[in-house]
Amino acid sequence: MRIKIRNFWYRVQESFWFLPAVMAGAAILLSFVTIAIDKVFLYREGAQHWWIYSGGPDGARTVLSVIAGSMITVAGVVFSITIVVLSLASSQFGPRLIRNFMNVRANQMVLGTFVSTFIYGVLVLRTVNATVEARFVPGLSVTITVVMSLLSLGVLIYYIHNVSESIQAQNIIARVRRDLDKAVDRIFPEELGHEEDLTRNSINRDYDIPTVCDHEVCQVKADHSGYLQAVDNDALMRIAVEENLLIHLGYHPGNFITRGSVLVTVWPGDKVDETLSEKINTIFIVGPERTLEQDVEFAISQLVEIAVRALSPGINDPITAITCIDWLGASLCQLANRKMLSSHRLDEQSRLRVICKPFVFEKMVDAAFNMIRQNSHSIAAVSIHLLETIATVAAQTPKKEDRAALLRHAAMVFHGCKERLSADDDREDLEKSYEAAIEILNGEPVRITLNPESDSQQQK
């Protein structure tokens, strides 16, 4: 239940309507409070206060009408500008980046300011009474409406400045990188606890995983299609302990699940019935799109998408691609020094209960470099920068298996690009960058004899 609430709250925060709706509700509440203050404490026949509106009901109606009308007009203009920016971002940087514009608090706050001022002004306007018997002019409320309109003018100026900055490539990339950093810190925290506590979440190499026959296993099928957004790990462990089960997950967050595919494999299978299958299905939150809640690769893929679009012939912007590579390298350096979660989860009695598909560093490297490498073979600057970034990441990667993944990508970048480059100087720079990367990865210098007429290379 906790993961469902968190997933719902995550989607609410990403929506464009949430903050404006909250601000509109606050404006409604404020209008009732200030009108009550006007009626009870401030409004008296003949009484005047220098700091509040002291005109008659006709003047108050005019002021409130003008402010309310102008605010809803400007709100429409702001909404139109926002739609234009979203369209530009979708075509230039990819449709998956629209959420990065929608969940910007500044844009939500701007729209909420104009809507709130409009609502507040309309609610105050309805209380102005010009009849002799029940004459009432809410001076404080009118004054607050004027102040809110002046603040809205400042917010409009800020919005124009913010929009002009938000469509710049470097700012978009930096925003995606911040989301990636948050996802890494959330899923792979630097501190998981003391070493004695970690033994409960890891498995000994000599631990005996049960070998079962086909008839002892039950496969629970997925009842929905979509992207796996999150898994309620606590609830899954609780079911495994209560029913004395061993559960093997077939997917991890970010994977696409097809209805009827094997969601989990359960041992012993004779304990699985329709009720338990439905309970297990509710643990997996499936939706129409990937999210950053438990999916680091999605944040990486957003940076990759910007880079790949920048490398397309229609845009041809290698500088943006190089910027994306820089930030991807920084994130991989961060991931290389984080403890990857174990695929084997134990209960309080150290019994194996859940086997899941873990996130591994090699997969992160593949997600970061594969598509960029495949689209940059003929662009010397990008390929050379890829090799330089691999060397930078390698210098901060302590694990041998992680360095092997970087070595594989360095070789693919070099071999894929060497025959596509026509200039000898570009080929020489590519060779030097590859040698430098190999030297860092292997810890020893490597000399390469490159024959432009042959696909073979010799390493000494």
C-alpha positions in Angstrom: 0.0 0.0 0.0 2.9 2.4 0.8 4.4 2.0 -2.6 1.0 2.7 -4.3 0.6 5.8 -2.3 4.1 6.9 -3.1 3.5 6.1 -6.8 0.3 8.1 -6.8 2.0 11.0 -5.1 4.9 10.8 -7.6 2.4 11.1 -10.5 0.5 13.9 -8.8 3.7 15.9 -8.4 4.6 15.4 -12.0 1.2 16.7 -13.2 0.8 20.3 -14.4 -2.5 20.9 -12.6 -1.5 20.0 -9.0 0.2 23.2 -7.8 -2.3 25.5 -9.6 -5.2 23.6 -8.0 -3.6 23.9 -4.6 -3.1 27.7 -5.1 -6.7 28.1 -6.4 -8.0 26.3 -3.2 -5.8 28.6 -1.1 -7.2 31.7 -2.9 -10.8 30.5 -2.2 -10.0 30.0 1.5 -8.2 33.4 1.7 -11.2 35.2 0.2 -13.6 33.9 2.8 -11.1 34.8 5.6 -10.4 38.4 4.4 -14.1 39.1 3.7 -15.0 37.9 7.2 -12.3 40.2 8.6 -13.7 43.1 6.6 -17.2 42.5 7.8 -16.4 41.9 11.5 -13.5 44.2 12.2 -12.8 46.8 9.4 -16.0 48.0 7.7 -17.8 50.8 9.5 -19.8 53.6 8.0 -17.6 56.6 7.8 -14.5 54.7 9.0 -11.4 55.1 6.9 -8.1 53.2 7.0 -5.2 54.7 5.1 -3.7 51.3 4.2 -6.8 49.8 2.6 -9.1 50.7 -0.2 -11.5 53.4 0.8 -13.6 54.0 -2.4 -17.2 53.3 -3.0 -18.8 50.1 -4.3 -18.8 51.3 -7.9 -15.1 51.9 -7.8 -14.5 48.6 -6.1 -16.5 46.7 -8.7 -14.6 48.4 -11.5 -11.2 47.6 -10.0 -12.1 44.0 -9.3 -13.7 43.5 -12.7 -10.6 44.9 -14.5 -8.2 42.8 -12.4 -10.2 39.6 -12.8 -10.6 40.0 -16.5 -7.0 40.8 -17.1 -5.8 37.9 -15.0 -7.8 35.3 -16.8 -6.6 36.7 -20.1 -3.0 36.6 -19.1 -3.5 33.0 -17.7 -4.7 32.0 -21.2 -1.6 33.6 -22.7 0.6 31.8 -20.2 -1.1 28.5 -21.0 -0.6 29.1 -24.8 3.1 29.8 -24.3 3.4 26.7 -22.2 1.8 24.6 -25.0 4.2 26.1 -27.6 7.2 25.3 -25.4 6.0 21.7 -24.9 5.5 21.3 -28.6 9.0 22.7 -29.3 10.5 20.4 -26.6 8.7 17.4 -28.0 9.9 17.9 -31.6 13.5 19.1 -30.7 14.4 16.9 -27.7 11.9 14.1 -27.7 8.3 13.5 -26.4 9.6 11.8 -23.2 11.0 15.1 -22.0 7.6 16.8 -21.8 7.2 15.6 -18.3 10.4 17.5 -17.4 8.7 20.8 -18.4 5.3 19.9 -16.9 6.7 19.2 -13.4 8.8 22.4 -13.2 7.4 24.1 -10.1 8.1 27.6 -11.5 5.8 27.1 -14.5 3.1 25.6 -12.3 3.4 28.5 -9.9 3.1 31.1 -12.6 -0.2 29.6 -13.9 -1.4 29.1 -10.4 -0.7 32.8 -9.6 -2.9 34.1 -12.3 -5.7 31.6 -11.8 -5.6 32.3 -8.0 -5.8 36.1 -8.5 -8.7 35.7 -10.9 -10.6 33.4 -8.5 -9.9 35.6 -5.5 -11.1 38.7 -7.4 -14.3 37.1 -8.6 -15.2 35.9 -5.1 -14.5 39.3 -3.6 -16.5 41.0 -6.4 -19.7 39.0 -5.5 -19.7 40.5 -1.9 -19.7 44.2 -3.0 -23.1 45.7 -2.2 -24.2 49.2 -3.2 -27.7 49.2 -1.7 -28.3 51.7 1.1 -29.7 49.1 3.5 -26.8 46.6 3.1 -24.0 48.7 1.8 -20.7 46.8 2.0 -17.3 47.4 0.4 -14.6 44.9 1.5 -11.7 47.3 1.6 -9.1 44.9 2.8 -10.1 42.2 0.2 -9.9 44.8 -2.6 -6.5 46.0 -1.4 -5.2 42.4 -1.4 -6.6 41.9 -4.9 -4.6 44.9 -6.1 -1.5 43.6 -4.4 -1.9 40.2 -5.9 -2.3 41.8 -9.4 1.0 43.6 -8.9 2.7 40.4 -7.8 1.2 38.7 -10.9 2.9 41.3 -13.1 6.3 40.5 -11.6 5.5 36.7 -12.0 4.8 37.3 -15.7 8.2 39.0 -16.2 9.8 36.1 -14.4 7.9 33.5 -16.5 9.1 35.1 -19.7 12.7 34.9 -18.5 12.3 31.3 -17.2 10.7 30.1 -20.5 13.5 31.6 -22.5 16.0 29.7 -20.4 14.1 26.4 -20.1 14.3 25.8 -23.9 18.1 26.0 -24.0 19.7 22.6 -24.5 22.2 22.9 -21.7 19.5 23.7 -19.2 17.3 20.8 -20.4 20.2 18.5 -20.1 21.1 19.8 -16.6 17.5 19.3 -15.5 17.5 15.7 -16.7 20.8 15.1 -15.0 19.3 16.3 -11.7 16.5 13.8 -12.0 19.1 11.1 -12.7 21.1 12.0 -9.6 17.9 11.9 -7.5 17.1 8.5 -8.9 20.6 7.1 -8.2 20.5 8.4 -4.7 17.1 7.0 -4.1 17.7 3.5 -5.5 21.5 3.1 -4.8 22.1 5.1 -1.6 25.6 5.7 -0.5 24.9 4.2 3.0 22.8 1.1 3.3 23.5 0.6 7.0 26.1 -1.2 9.0 27.8 -4.3 7.7 26.1 -6.6 10.1 22.7 -5.3 8.8 23.7 -5.8 5.2 24.0 -9.6 5.6 20.2 -9.8 5.6 20.0 -8.3 2.2 22.7 -10.3 0.5 23.4 -14.0 0.0 26.4 -16.1 0.6 28.1 -17.6 -2.4 27.7 -21.0 -0.8 24.0 -20.6 -0.2 22.0 -23.5 -1.6 19.2 -22.3 -3.9 16.6 -25.1 -4.1 16.4 -27.1 -7.3 12.8 -27.9 -8.0 10.9 -30.0 -10.6 8.6 -28.5 -13.1 5.5 -29.8 -11.3 6.6 -28.0 -8.0 6.7 -24.6 -9.7 3.8 -22.3 -10.4 4.1 -19.4 -12.8 1.9 -16.4 -12.0 0.8 -14.6 -15.2 0.5 -10.9 -15.5 -3.1 -9.6 -15.8 -2.1 -6.2 -17.3 0.1 -5.0 -20.1 2.4 -1.9 -19.7 5.6 -0.7 -18.3 6.6 -1.9 -14.8 6.8 1.4 -12.8 7.4 0.1 -9.3 7.4 -3.1 -7.2 6.3 -3.1 -3.6 9.2 -5.0 -2.2 8.0 -5.0 1.4 4.6 -6.5 0.4 6.3 -9.1 -1.8 8.6 -10.2 1.1 5.6 -10.3 3.5 3.7 -12.6 1.2 6.7 -14.9 0.7 7.2 -15.1 4.5 3.5 -15.6 5.4 3.0 -18.3 2.7 6.5 -19.8 3.1 7.4 -19.3 -0.6 10.4 -18.6 -2.8 9.5 -16.1 -5.5 11.5 -15.4 -8.6 10.8 -12.1 -10.4 10.9 -12.1 -14.2 11.0 -8.3 -14.6 12.5 -5.3 -13.0 11.2 -1.7 -13.1 11.4 -0.3 -16.6 10.6 -3.5 -18.4 7.5 -3.9 -20.6 5.1 -6.5 -19.4 2.7 -8.2 -21.7 -0.6 -9.6 -20.3 -0.3 -13.3 -19.9 3.5 -13.3 -19.6 5.2 -14.9 -16.6 5.3 -12.3 -13.9 6.9 -14.4 -11.2 7.7 -18.0 -10.6 6.7 -19.4 -7.2 8.0 -22.4 -5.3 6.2 -24.5 -4.0 3.6 -24.2 -6.7 0.8 -26.0 -4.9 0.4 -23.1 -2.5 -0.6 -20.7 -5.3 -4.3 -20.2 -5.9 -6.3 -17.5 -7.7 -6.4 -15.3 -4.6 -2.6 -15.4 -4.1 -2.1 -14.7 -7.9 -4.3 -11.6 -7.7 -2.5 -10.5 -4.5 0.9 -10.8 -6.2 -0.3 -8.9 -9.3 -1.3 -6.0 -7.1 2.3 -5.7 -5.9 3.5 -4.7 -9.4 2.5 -1.2 -10.5 2.1 -1.2 -14.2 1.4 1.9 -16.3 1.5 3.3 -19.9 4.9 4.9 -19.5 8.2 4.5 -17.6 8.9 6.6 -14.5 11.9 7.6 -12.5 10.6 6.1 -9.3 12.6 2.8 -9.4 14.0 3.0 -12.9 17.5 4.6 -13.3 17.8 3.5 -16.9 14.9 5.7 -17.8 16.7 8.8 -16.7 19.8 7.6 -18.6 17.7 7.0 -21.7 16.3 10.6 -21.6 19.9 12.0 -21.9 20.6 9.4 -24.6 17.5 10.5 -26.5 18.7 14.1 -26.5 22.1 13.1 -27.8 20.7 10.8 -30.5 18.3 13.5 -31.8 21.2 16.0 -31.8 23.2 13.6 -34.0 20.4 13.1 -36.5 21.0 14.7 -40.0 18.1 17.0 -39.6 19.5 18.7 -36.4 23.3 17.9 -36.7 24.3 19.3 -33.3 27.3 17.3 -32.0 28.0 19.9 -29.3 24.7 19.0 -27.6 25.6 15.3 -27.9 29.0 15.9 -26.3 27.3 17.7 -23.4 25.0 14.7 -22.9 28.0 12.4 -23.0 29.7 14.5 -20.3 26.8 14.2 -17.9 26.3 10.5 -18.7 30.0 10.0 -17.8 29.5 11.9 -14.5 26.5 9.7 -13.6 28.4 6.5 -14.5 31.2 7.6 -12.2 28.6 8.0 -9.5 27.1 4.6 -10.1 30.5 2.8 -10.3 31.1 3.7 -6.6 27.6 2.7 -5.4 26.7 -0.7 -3.9 24.4 -2.5 -6.3 21.5 -4.2 -4.6 21.7 -8.0 -4.3 19.3 -10.1 -6.5 18.7 -12.4 -3.5 16.6 -11.1 -0.6 16.5 -13.0 2.7 13.9 -12.8 5.5 14.6 -12.3 9.2 15.7 -15.9 9.6 18.1 -15.6 6.7 16.0 -17.8 4.5 16.0 -17.0 0.8 12.6 -15.6 -0.1 12.9 -13.5 -3.3 15.1 -13.6 -6.3 14.9 -10.5 -8.5 16.5 -9.2 -11.6 19.1 -6.8 -10.3 20.4 -3.6 -11.8 24.0 -4.1 -12.8 26.6 -1.6 -13.9 27.2 -3.2 -17.3 23.5 -2.6 -18.2 23.8 1.0 -17.2 26.9 1.4 -19.4 25.0 -0.3 -22.3 22.0 2.1 -21.8 24.3 5.1 -21.7 26.6 4.4 -24.7 25.0 1.9 -27.1 22.7 4.2 -29.1 25.1 7.2 -29.0 27.9 5.0 -30.3 25.7 3.5 -33.0 24.7 7.0 -34.3 28.2 8.7 -34.1 30.4 6.3 -36.1 31.0 8.9 -38.8 31.4 11.9 -36.4 34.9 12.1 -35.2 34.4 14.6 -32.4 31.7 12.6 -30.7 33.5 9.2 -31.0 36.7 10.7 -29.6 34.8 12.3 -26.8 33.1 8.9 -26.1 36.5 7.3 -25.7 37.7 10.2 -23.5 34.6 9.8 -21.3 35.1 6.1 -21.0 38.7 6.7 -19.9 37.3 9.2 -17.3 34.8 6.7 -15.9 37.4 3.9 -15.9 39.7 6.0 -13.7 36.9 6.0 -11.0 35.7 2.4 -11.5 37.2 0.0 -9.0 35.5 -3.2 -9.9 37.2 -5.5 -12.5 33.9 -6.6 -14.1 32.7 -3.0 -14.5 36.0 -2.1 -16.2 35.5 -5.0 -18.5 32.2 -3.5 -19.7 33.9 -0.1 -20.3 36.7 -1.9 -22.2 34.1 -3.6 -24.5 32.5 -0.3 -25.3 35.8 1.4 -26.0 36.7 -1.3 -28.5 33.3 -1.0 -30.2 33.6 2.7 -30.5 37.1 2.4 -32.0 36.4 -0.4 -34.4 33.0 1.1 -35.5 34.5 4.5 -36.2 38.0 3.9 -37.6 36.8 2.9 -41.1 34.2 5.7 -41.3 36.7 8.5 -40.9 38.3 9.8 -44.1 40.8 12.3 -42.6 44.1 10.8 -41.4 44.3 13.3 -38.6 40.9 12.3 -37.3 41.9 8.6 -37.4 45.1 9.5 -35.5 43.2 11.4 -32.8 40.8 8.5 -32.5 43.7 6.1 -32.1 45.3 8.2 -29.4 42.1 8.4 -27.4 41.6 4.7 -27.7 45.1 4.0 -26.5 44.7 6.3 -23.6 41.4 4.6 -22.6 42.9 1.1 -22.9 45.9 2.2 -20.8 43.7 3.3 -18.0 41.4 0.2 -18.2 44.3 -2.3 -18.4 46.7 -0.4 -16.3 49.4 -0.7 -18.9 50.3 1.1 -22.2 49.0 -0.4 -25.4 50.4 0.4 -28.8 48.2 0.0 -31.9 49.4 -0.3 -35.5 46.5 0.9 -37.6 46.4 -0.1 -41.3 43.8 2.0 -43.1 43.5 -0.7 -45.8 42.8 -3.5 -43.5 40.3 -4.3 -40.8 43.0 -6.0 -38.6 44.8 -4.3 -35.8 47.8 -5.3 -33.8 48.3 -4.6 -30.1 51.7 -4.7 -28.6 
